[in-house]
Amino acid sequence: MTACGKVYLVGAGPGDPELITARGLRRLQEADLVLYDALVHPDQLHAAKPGAELVFVGKRAGRVSERQAIINRRLVQAAREGKTVVRLKGGDPYLFGRGSEEAELLAAEGIPFEVVPGVPSPLAATAYAGLSLTHRELASSVAYVTASESVEKDRTGHDWSKLATATQTLVIFMGMRKLDSLTKLLIEHGRPSDTPAAVVQWASLPRQRTVVGTLGDIHARASEAGLGLPALTIVGEVVRLRQSLRWFDTKPLFGKRVLVTRALRQAGSLGALLRDEGAQPVLAPTIRIAPPDDTGPLRDAITHLDCYQWLLFTSGNAVDSFFSMLAEERLDARAIGSARVCAIGAKTASALAAHGVQADLVPHDARAEGVVAALAPTLDDGTRILLPRAEVAREILPESLREAGAEVDVVTAYRNLPPDVADVARIESLIEPGEIDAVLFTSSSTVRNLHELLGDQAATRLNTLALFSIGPVTTRTAEQLGLRVRATSTEQTIESLVATVRAYYAGRDDDA
C-alpha cells in the first residue's frame, strides 16, 4: 500500500517572486505536484524540481477557472498517491483566500498538511506604494474588509455603522469594480469624504500603479487612470505619508519590461538585478545549454589531466559542464592535480570557487589579447593548455595561444541550442510594441538565435526596441545582422550590463 503523501498550503507572497518565504521556497522545490493560482509569479515556478507537475488552477473575475471542488479532489487524490503536493496561493493562504477551507477538507479526509504563511498583499501594497498601515501619530488600528459579489450584499454583509469609523486605517480587498458604491457607504456611515484614500494595483511588481485622492473622489481618479484588478484600496490618514515614503516607483528602471535572452538556469541572477532597479524582467531564453553530441573528447581530456600545465575556462557554463563530466567519471577537483587554472572573468572565477577551485589567474582584460598577455610569461614551447568551451566559439583565443608557443587542446564541453519549439511562439509574441521596452543580449548566440527565430522581420521588429549588449563581440554580431544596439556594457558582466541600461535611461526623458 502506498504511503500517504502530504499537502503544503504555501503563500507565494503578493507578486514579487522574491517575497516568498525561505520555507515556502523549500517546500516548492520538494513538490511532485504544484497547484498554483493566477497571482503567483511565473518565475517562482522555475524553482520546482525537474519533472514536477505544474497545474494552473487560478481564479480571475469574469474568466473560466478551476472549480474549487476539482481542486479539492486533486489535492486529496495526489496525496493518497503518495505525492508531495504544494498548493501555491497568492499572498497568504488564509487571508481572504480559501486556504482554510482546503485545510478543513484535508483534515476531514485524514490527509497530512502544513500551512506556510505568505506575505499578505496589504503589507506589500502599502510598503511598495510608500504608505504604512500604522503610524504612531496617524493610525494605531487597522481593519481588512473584502467586497462581495453585489452592491446589496456589501450593504448588508457588514455593519457599516461600526466598520466605517472603527479603525483609523481601512483596507478593502477586491473592491475595485464597486469602488463608487463602497466609498459612498463609508461616507454615508460617518467617514469624512475628505479622508485620504489610495488604490494600489499590481502591488510589489514593476507594473504597480498607485492613485491617491480622497474618499470622495478616489473612484473618479482611479477610473480616469484606468486602474483595474487586482487592486487594494487603502483609506486613512496614513495615505498622506506617500510623498515621503515612496521608494519603489522612483527606481531608475521602474516599469520597464526587459527581455532576458540568456539560458534559463542563468537568467535568475540577471532577473534579480533588474528587479532591484525596478524593471520587470521577462525571461525568454533564446538559448538552451546542452551536453555535446559526442562526450568522448571531453571524457578523454578529463582522464588525462596530468598532461596539462593549464586549464583555461572561458565561462561559467564551461566550468559547470567540466565538473559535471568529472562527477560522471567519479572524480572531483583533486583530478586537476598540478595543473594551474585560468578563469576569464570574475563570474567564471566564482563558478570555479563554487566547485572548490581557486583560479590561479584571472586576466584583467577578458579579450583574447589580454588573456594571452597574462599567460605569456608562463608559456614555453610545448606548454599544454586544455580549453573546454562551447561547440561554436571564436578561434582567436586558441590561435593566439598557439602563436605564443602553447599547445592548445580545444574540446566541446557544451552546446548552445535554440529554444524549444514550445517557447518559440511565446518569444515571438513578446516582440511587439507595448509588450517589451528593452532586450538584453548576453552573448552572440542569444543574438543569432533571436534573429533566426524572428526571420525576415527580425531587424524591423527588434530595432523598434532598446537593444543592449554585454560586450563588443556581441555588439558586432548584432550589427552584422542589421540590429541597432543602443549601448554596450563596459565590462562583460551582468552587473555592468544592468548598469549600462540604467545609465541609458537616466539620460532620457520618461517618454523617450
C-alpha positions in Angstrom: 0.0 0.0 0.0 1.3 3.4 -1.0 2.2 5.7 2.0 0.1 8.8 2.1 1.8 12.0 0.8 1.5 15.4 2.3 -0.1 18.7 1.2 1.6 22.1 1.8 -0.6 25.2 1.6 2.0 27.8 0.7 1.7 31.5 0.5 3.5 32.8 -2.6 3.5 36.4 -1.4 2.0 39.4 -3.1 3.6 39.3 -6.5 7.4 40.0 -6.4 8.8 36.4 -6.8 11.5 37.1 -4.2 8.9 37.8 -1.4 8.1 34.1 -0.9 9.5 32.8 2.4 12.5 30.6 2.6 10.3 27.8 3.9 7.8 28.2 1.2 10.6 28.1 -1.4 12.0 24.9 0.1 8.6 23.2 0.0 8.1 24.3 -3.6 11.5 22.7 -4.5 10.4 19.4 -2.9 7.0 19.2 -4.6 5.9 16.5 -7.0 2.7 18.4 -7.9 2.2 22.2 -7.7 -1.3 23.6 -8.0 -0.9 27.4 -8.4 -3.1 30.4 -8.6 -3.4 33.3 -11.1 -1.4 35.8 -8.9 1.6 33.5 -8.5 4.6 35.0 -10.3 5.8 32.6 -13.1 9.4 33.0 -12.0 8.6 31.2 -8.8 7.7 28.1 -10.7 11.2 27.8 -12.1 12.2 26.7 -8.5 10.2 23.4 -8.9 12.3 20.3 -9.3 12.7 18.8 -12.7 9.8 16.6 -13.5 7.4 18.2 -11.1 3.8 18.6 -12.5 2.7 22.3 -12.6 -1.0 22.8 -12.8 -2.7 26.2 -13.1 -5.9 26.4 -11.1 -6.2 30.2 -10.9 -9.3 32.2 -10.4 -9.9 35.5 -12.1 -13.1 37.5 -12.1 -15.0 37.1 -15.4 -12.7 34.3 -16.6 -13.0 30.5 -16.6 -11.3 28.9 -13.7 -10.9 25.6 -11.9 -13.9 24.9 -9.7 -13.0 24.5 -6.1 -14.4 21.0 -6.0 -11.9 19.9 -8.7 -9.0 21.5 -6.8 -10.1 19.7 -3.7 -10.2 16.3 -5.5 -6.7 16.9 -6.9 -5.3 17.7 -3.5 -6.7 14.5 -1.9 -6.0 12.2 -4.8 -2.4 13.3 -5.3 -1.7 12.9 -1.6 -3.2 9.5 -1.5 -0.9 8.5 -4.4 2.0 9.3 -2.1 2.9 12.6 -3.7 4.2 15.8 -2.1 1.8 18.5 -3.1 2.1 22.3 -2.9 -1.0 24.4 -3.2 0.7 27.7 -4.1 -1.6 30.7 -3.4 -1.1 34.4 -3.9 -0.4 36.4 -0.8 -1.2 34.3 2.3 -3.2 31.0 2.2 -5.7 32.1 4.8 -6.2 35.8 4.4 -9.3 36.2 2.2 -8.3 33.0 0.3 -9.8 29.6 0.5 -6.8 28.0 2.3 -8.7 27.4 5.5 -11.5 25.6 3.5 -8.9 23.4 1.8 -7.2 22.7 5.2 -10.6 21.7 6.6 -11.1 19.3 3.8 -7.7 17.7 4.2 -8.2 17.3 7.9 -11.6 15.6 7.3 -10.0 13.3 4.7 -7.1 12.4 7.0 -4.5 13.9 4.7 -1.4 15.3 6.5 -1.0 19.0 5.7 1.1 22.0 6.7 0.5 25.7 6.2 3.3 28.0 5.2 2.2 31.6 5.7 2.9 34.2 3.0 3.5 38.0 2.9 -0.1 39.4 2.7 -1.0 41.8 -0.1 -1.9 44.7 2.3 1.6 44.7 3.7 3.2 44.7 0.3 0.7 47.2 -1.2 1.4 49.8 1.5 5.1 49.2 1.8 5.7 49.3 -2.0 3.4 52.3 -2.6 5.0 54.4 0.1 2.3 54.1 2.6 2.1 52.5 6.0 -0.8 50.6 7.6 0.0 52.0 11.0 1.9 55.0 12.3 2.5 56.2 15.8 0.9 59.6 15.2 -1.7 58.7 12.5 -3.0 55.1 13.0 -2.9 52.5 15.7 -5.7 50.3 14.3 -6.4 48.5 11.0 -9.3 46.6 9.5 -9.3 44.4 6.5 -12.6 44.2 4.6 -13.5 42.1 1.5 -16.0 43.3 -1.0 -18.7 40.8 -2.1 -20.4 39.9 -5.4 -23.0 42.6 -5.3 -23.7 46.1 -4.0 -26.7 44.9 -2.0 -24.7 42.1 -0.4 -22.0 44.7 0.5 -24.6 46.9 2.2 -26.0 44.0 4.3 -22.9 41.9 4.7 -21.0 44.3 7.0 -22.1 46.5 9.9 -21.0 49.7 8.2 -22.3 51.9 11.1 -19.4 50.4 13.1 -16.9 49.5 10.4 -16.8 52.9 8.7 -15.2 54.6 11.7 -14.0 51.7 13.9 -10.3 51.8 12.8 -8.1 54.6 11.6 -6.9 52.5 8.6 -9.2 50.5 6.4 -8.1 48.1 3.7 -10.6 46.9 1.1 -9.9 43.8 -0.9 -11.5 43.1 -4.3 -13.5 46.3 -4.3 -12.2 48.0 -7.4 -15.3 47.2 -9.5 -17.6 48.6 -6.8 -15.4 51.4 -5.5 -18.0 54.0 -6.1 -20.7 52.3 -4.0 -18.2 51.3 -1.3 -16.9 54.8 -0.8 -20.4 56.1 -0.7 -21.3 53.5 2.0 -18.3 54.7 4.1 -19.2 58.4 3.8 -22.9 57.6 4.5 -21.9 55.9 7.8 -19.7 58.7 9.1 -16.3 58.5 7.4 -15.5 62.1 6.2 -15.4 62.5 2.4 -12.0 64.3 2.6 -10.3 61.2 4.3 -7.2 60.4 2.2 -7.5 57.2 0.1 -5.3 55.3 -2.3 -5.8 52.5 -4.8 -2.8 50.2 -5.5 -2.8 47.9 -8.5 -0.3 45.0 -9.0 1.4 45.7 -5.7 5.1 44.9 -5.5 5.5 44.4 -9.2 7.2 46.8 -11.7 3.8 47.4 -13.3 2.5 48.6 -10.0 0.3 51.7 -10.2 -0.9 53.9 -7.4 -3.6 56.6 -7.4 -4.1 58.9 -4.5 -7.2 61.0 -3.7 -9.9 61.3 -1.0 -12.8 59.1 -0.1 -15.0 61.5 -2.1 -13.0 61.4 -5.4 -10.8 58.2 -5.4 -13.3 56.3 -7.6 -13.2 59.0 -10.2 -9.4 59.3 -10.1 -8.8 55.5 -10.2 -11.3 55.2 -13.1 -9.7 58.0 -15.0 -6.3 56.4 -14.6 -7.7 53.1 -15.9 -6.9 51.0 -12.8 -8.3 47.5 -12.7 -7.8 44.2 -10.9 -6.0 43.1 -8.9 -6.0 46.2 -6.6 -6.4 47.2 -3.0 -8.0 50.3 -1.6 -6.4 51.9 1.5 -8.4 54.5 3.4 -7.0 56.6 6.2 -4.6 59.4 7.2 -1.6 57.1 6.5 -2.1 57.8 2.8 -0.6 61.2 3.5 2.8 59.5 4.0 3.2 58.6 0.4 5.3 61.5 -0.8 7.9 61.0 1.9 7.9 57.2 2.0 8.0 56.4 -1.8 10.9 54.3 -2.9 9.7 51.6 -5.2 8.2 53.6 -8.1 11.1 56.0 -8.1 13.7 53.4 -9.0 15.6 54.2 -12.2 14.1 51.4 -14.3 10.7 51.2 -12.7 8.1 49.9 -15.0 10.5 48.9 -17.8 9.8 45.5 -19.3 13.1 43.9 -20.2 13.5 40.8 -22.3 16.2 38.5 -20.8 17.6 36.2 -23.5 20.2 34.2 -21.7 19.7 30.5 -20.8 17.1 29.8 -18.1 19.5 28.5 -15.5 21.5 31.7 -15.7 18.6 34.1 -16.1 17.6 34.2 -12.5 20.6 36.3 -11.3 20.2 38.8 -14.1 16.4 39.0 -13.4 17.1 39.7 -9.8 19.5 42.6 -10.7 16.8 44.1 -13.0 14.2 43.8 -10.3 16.5 45.6 -7.9 16.4 48.6 -10.4 12.6 48.4 -10.6 12.4 46.7 -14.0 10.2 43.8 -14.9 12.4 41.0 -16.3 10.7 38.9 -18.9 12.5 35.6 -19.1 12.6 34.4 -22.8 15.8 32.3 -23.2 16.8 32.1 -26.8 19.4 29.5 -26.0 19.5 26.2 -24.1 22.6 24.7 -22.7 23.0 21.1 -23.7 25.9 18.5 -23.4 27.9 17.7 -26.5 26.7 15.3 -29.1 29.9 13.4 -28.5 31.2 13.5 -25.0 34.2 11.3 -25.9 36.8 14.1 -26.3 35.9 15.8 -23.0 36.0 12.4 -21.2 39.3 11.6 -22.7 40.8 15.0 -21.7 39.5 14.6 -18.1 41.2 11.2 -17.8 44.5 12.8 -18.9 44.5 16.0 -16.9 48.0 15.2 -15.7 49.2 16.1 -19.3 48.2 19.8 -19.0 50.0 22.7 -17.4 47.0 25.0 -17.7 43.2 24.6 -17.7 41.5 27.6 -19.3 37.9 28.3 -18.6 36.0 31.0 -20.6 32.6 30.9 -18.9 30.6 29.5 -16.0 28.9 27.1 -18.4 32.3 25.6 -19.3 33.1 25.2 -15.6 29.8 23.6 -14.8 29.9 21.2 -17.8 33.5 20.3 -17.0 32.7 19.4 -13.4 29.6 17.6 -14.3 31.7 15.3 -16.5 34.2 14.9 -13.7 31.4 13.7 -11.5 30.2 11.3 -14.1 33.7 9.8 -14.2 33.6 9.6 -10.4 36.3 12.2 -10.0 36.4 15.6 -8.2 38.6 18.7 -8.1 41.6 16.7 -7.0 41.8 15.3 -10.5 43.2 18.7 -11.7 46.4 17.8 -9.9 49.3 20.2 -10.5 47.7 22.0 -13.5 47.1 25.7 -13.0 43.7 27.2 -13.7 42.9 30.4 -15.6 39.5 31.9 -15.4 38.3 34.6 -17.9 36.2 37.0 -15.9 35.2 37.2 -12.3 32.0 35.2 -12.8 34.0 32.3 -14.2 36.3 32.5 -11.2 33.2 32.4 -8.9 31.9 29.4 -10.7 35.2 27.6 -10.1 35.2 28.6 -6.5 31.7 27.0 -6.1 33.4 23.8 -7.1 36.2 24.3 -4.6 38.9 25.6 -7.0 40.5 29.0 -6.7 41.7 30.3 -10.1 45.5 30.9 -10.3 45.0 33.6 -12.9 42.1 35.9 -13.7 43.3 38.3 -16.5 42.2 41.9 -16.1 41.5 42.1 -19.8 39.0 39.4 -20.9 39.7 39.8 -24.6 41.9 37.3 -26.3 44.8 39.7 -26.4 44.6 40.3 -22.7 44.4 36.6 -21.9 47.4 35.8 -24.0 49.4 38.7 -22.4 48.6 37.5 -18.9 49.5 33.9 -19.7 52.6 34.6 -21.9 55.1 34.8 -19.0 54.2 31.2 -18.0 54.3 29.7 -21.5 57.2 27.7 -23.0 57.3 25.8 -26.3 55.1 22.8 -25.6 53.1 24.2 -22.7 49.9 22.3 -22.9 46.5 24.0 -22.3 43.1 22.4 -22.1 40.3 24.7 -23.3 36.8 23.3 -22.6 34.3 25.5 -24.2 31.1 25.9 -26.3 30.8 23.9 -29.5 30.7 27.1 -31.6 33.1 29.7 -30.5 35.7 32.2 -31.9 39.1 30.7 -32.8 41.1 33.8 -32.0 41.9 32.7 -28.4 43.3 29.2 -29.1 45.1 30.5 -32.3 46.7 33.4 -30.4 47.9 31.0 -27.6 49.4 28.7 -30.2 51.2 31.6 -31.8 52.7 32.3 -28.3 54.1 28.7 -28.3 51.5 26.7 -26.4 49.8 23.5 -27.5 46.1 24.0 -27.1 43.5 21.2 -27.0 40.0 22.6 -27.6 37.2 20.2 -26.5 33.5 20.8 -26.7 32.1 21.0 -23.1 28.6 22.1 -24.0 26.4 23.3 -26.8 24.3 26.5 -27.2 21.0 25.4 -28.8 17.9 27.4 -29.9 14.9 27.4 -27.6 12.4 24.6 -27.6 9.6 24.7 -30.1 7.1 25.4 -27.3 8.9 28.6 -26.3 9.3 30.0 -29.8 5.7 31.2 -30.2 5.8 32.9 -26.7 9.0 34.7 -27.5 7.7 35.9 -30.9 4.6 37.3 -29.2 6.7 39.4 -26.9 8.5 41.2 -29.6 5.6 43.6 -30.2 5.3 47.4 -29.5 4.0 47.9 -25.9 4.9 44.4 -24.8 8.7 45.0 -24.2 10.8 48.1 -23.8 14.3 46.6 -24.0 16.2 43.4 -24.9 19.4 42.3 -23.2 21.9 40.2 -25.3 24.4 38.4 -23.1 26.2 36.5 -25.9 26.5 36.3 -29.7 24.4 33.1 -29.5 21.5 34.9 -27.9 21.6 37.5 -30.8 21.8 35.0 -33.6 19.1 32.7 -32.2 16.6 35.5 -31.6 17.3 36.9 -35.1 16.8 33.5 -36.6 13.6 32.9 -34.6 12.1 36.2 -35.9 13.1 35.5 -39.5 13.0 38.2 -42.2 11.3 40.7 -39.9 13.9 40.4 -37.2 15.7 43.8 -37.7 12.4 45.7 -38.4 10.8 44.4 -35.2 13.8 44.5 -32.9 15.0 47.9 -33.9 11.8 49.4 -32.5 13.1 48.4 -29.1 16.1 49.4 -27.0 18.8 46.8 -27.5 21.7 46.4 -25.1 24.8 44.2 -25.4 27.1 42.7 -22.8 30.3 43.4 -24.8 31.9 44.5 -28.1 31.9 41.0 -29.7 28.1 40.6 -29.0 27.5 44.1 -30.4 29.4 43.3 -33.6 27.3 40.2 -34.1 24.1 42.2 -33.6 25.3 45.0 -36.0 26.3 42.4 -38.7 22.7 41.2 -38.5 21.3 44.7 -39.0 20.4 45.4 -35.4 21.0 48.8 -33.7 22.5 48.4 -30.2 21.7 51.4 -28.0 24.5 50.8 -25.6 27.3 48.3 -24.9 28.4 47.2 -21.4 31.9 48.5 -20.5 32.6 45.1 -18.7 31.4 41.7 -19.8 29.4 41.1 -16.6 25.7 41.1 -16.0 26.2 43.8 -13.3 27.9 46.1 -15.8 25.1 45.3 -18.4 22.4 46.4 -15.9 24.4 49.5 -15.0 24.6 50.3 -18.7 20.8 50.0 -19.1 20.3 52.2 -16.0 22.7 54.9 -17.3 21.0 54.9 -20.7 17.5 55.5 -19.3 18.8 58.0 -16.7 19.8 60.3 -19.6 16.4 60.2 -21.3 13.0 61.7 -20.7 10.4 59.3 -19.3 8.6 59.2 -22.6 11.7 59.0 -24.8 
